[in-house]
Amino acid sequence: MNRLILTILALGVIAVAILTACGKNGQNTSYGIGDYEVSIEPGEAWHHTFYAMGFMPIENEPQMAIWLEDTCGNFLSTVYVTERSATQGWRMAGGARRPEALPLWSHRRGIAAPDSLYMPTANAPEAATGATPHGSFTARFARGQSPAIVYAEINHSADFNQYYTADALPGTPSYSGGKEGSGQPAIVYRAPILVEGSSEIIVLKPIGHSSPDGSDGLLRTSLDSITSALDIVSRISLKRVK
């Protein structure tokens, strides 16, 4: 009986947290300063529910990273990365490092931790971070003098489909970290930065997905195995602001 009461109370607390988060959907969160702005609009799959311990529903917003590279593919700087990815502040992950969360960004950033993984750690976090946005989000940055490309990488936890399943075995193409992993891999978007003086709005296009298990920093250009993850965002755009 005591266990049942505790379970009901826990579910009540989680339900309140979910309702509170949903109530923030209309807010636009801003981060950073500069003369260029990336805007992210939530899609139908922005909020994703997974079940901790098999029965407790937890509603998650996606993990994301935005960064700049030069036209030769050299990493320049991180514009923004969500706090859990930047600090390893995962919920209900049992201490997992989750290298599959944002592997393209973390490998191109190129800073290996003592365990040889490229995701930041609590002791060595990524500085360009902020809380995970509940809804529409903008991040500003300064372009610098050289031509550059802006990238965005978006991912959910436990976002399984028929191709990326929770019971996939390590070493297989569909393995994405197990039951506490990603499920569908992170989707990568890209666009060139506008020339100075342009008022045009550029839409970042999906160009592929990153490593399902986070073992490398390579881009996979096929999206044939991706389903709902393409609906996490409805639009990512870039513009120059005054």
N, C-alpha and C positions, 0 to 999 in steps of 0.2 A: 504493500500500500504506500509506504513512504517513497519507494522508487517511482511509483506512478505519479504521486504528487509532485516530486521533483521534476519529472519529465514534463508534466503539464506546465509547471512554472517556467521551465526552460523554453518550452515552445512559445509561451506567452511573451517572454522577453524578446525572443527572436522575431515574433510577429510584430511587436511594437517597433523594433529596429527596422524591419522591412518597410512598414508603413511610413516611418519617419524618413527613410531614404527616398521612398517614392514621392513624398511630398516635396522634395527638393528638385524634382526633375525640371521645373521651369526655370531654375536659376542658371545664369551664365557665369561660369568661373573663369577668371583671367589670371595669367601667370606671366611674369617677365616684363622686360621693357625692350624697346627697339623700334626700328622703322619698318619691320616686316611682321606680319601676323598670320599664324596658322589657326584656322577655325575648324573645330570638329563638331559635327552634328550627330546626335545619337540616332541609331537605327532601331528596328524592331527588336533586335537581339542584344541591345545595350545592357539590359539587366538579365542576368542568368542565374537560375536557382540550382544549387547543388545540395546534396544531403550529407551533412557531416555525421559520421558514425552510422551512416546508413538510414537515418530517420529524421535528423534535425535539418529543416530547410534553412539555407542561408542564401540570401540574395546578394550577388556580386556585381560590381561594375568591372569593366575590363581593365587589364593592365596595358600600358602604352608607353612608347618612347618616341620622341621626335628628335632628329639630329641632322647635322649638315655634313656633307662630303664635298670635296672638290670634283671637278669634272673627270679626274683620273681615278676616282674611287678611293681617295685617301680620306680618312676620318678627320673632320675638323673640330666639331664640338657637339656636345649634347645640349639641346634646347630645353627639353623637359623629359622627365621620366616619372611615372607614378611611384608613390612613396613606398609601397610594399616591395616593388622590384628594386628600388634604390637602397633599401635598408634591410631586406630579407625579413620583412614583417608579415610573414604569411599567417593566415588564420587556419587553424585546424589542419596543418600540414605535417605535424609530427616531426618538425625539425628539418624537413626536406629543403634543399637548396633551390630546387625548381630551375635548373638550367634551361629547360624548355620554354620558360615564360616569354623571354624576349631575346632569343639567341642571336639574331642578326645584329641587333644593336650592341649586345654585350661583346660579341666577338670582334666587331669592327671598332668598338671602343678600345679593345686590346689590352685590358688590365686584368691579368690573371690573379686570382686569390691563392693563398697557400695550398688550397685543395685542388689547384689547377683548373678550377671552373672560372668562367669569365663574368658571372653575375656578381654585382657588388655584395659586400657583407655588412653586417651591423657594425663591425669595427672599422670598416673602410667603405662607407656609403658613397653613392653618387651625390654630388652637391646640388646639381640642377634638378631638384625634385620638388614635388608638391603633393598635396592630398589628392587621392583619386577623385575626379569630378563625378558628380551625380547626374549631370546633364550636359548641355552645351558648354563648350570649352574653347578658350583662345589662349595661345601662347605667342608672345612677341620675342623677337630677337633682332640683333644687328647683323647685317649681311657681311660686312667686311669688304675688301677691295677686289677679291678674285671671284670669277664665276663659280657658282656652287649649286648643289642639288639638295633639296630637302626630302627627308625620308620620314615615314611614320610606320610604326610596327604596333599592331593591335592584337590582343589575345585574351581569352577567357580561361578560367580554371574549370576542369572537369566538363568541358564542352564536347562531349563524345558524340560521334555519329556512327554510321555503319562501316566506315572506313577506319576510323580511329576509335577503338573500343577500350574500355577500362581493363579488360583481361588480355590485351595484346602482350606478347612476350618481349622482353628486352632483346634487342638485336634485330627485330623484325621491322619492316618499313612502317607499320602502323603503331609502333610503340611510342607513347608520348608521355612517359613518366608514371604509368600505372594509375591506380584509382585516384590518387591525389594529384595527378598530372594535368596536362592541358586538354587532352582530347584533340580536337582540331588544332593544328599548329597556328602560330601567329601569322597574320596576313600583313604583307608589306605593301606600302603605298609610296609613290614617288612623283616629284615634279621639279622642273628647273626653277630656280629663283628668278623672279622678274628682273628685267633690266632696269636700271635706275631711271626714275621718272615715269615709269609705266603705271597706269591706274587699272590695268587689267586684272581680273580675278582668275587665277589658275586653279583647276581642280586636280588634286592628287589622285592618280589612278592606281588600282591594285595591279601589281606586277608579278605576284607570286606569293609563296609562303616560305617561312624559314624552317629550319630543321625540326621535325616533330619531337625528337628526344633531346634537342639542344646540344648535340655532340659536335656540331660544327657551325661555322658562320656562313654557310653557302645558301644561296637563294635558289629555290625550286620554282620554276616559272609556270608550271602547270597548276591550275586550280580545279582540276576535275574531281578531286576527292573532297573538296570543300563545299559545305552546304550552308548551314545557318551562320557560320562565322563571317560570311560576306555581308550579313545584315547587322553586324555589331554597330557599324557606323553607316549613316545614310549619305554623308558627304564630308570630305576633307578639302579645304580650300586654302589658298595662299594669296595674300594681297599685300601691297605696299601701303602703309598708313602714313599720314602726315605727322 
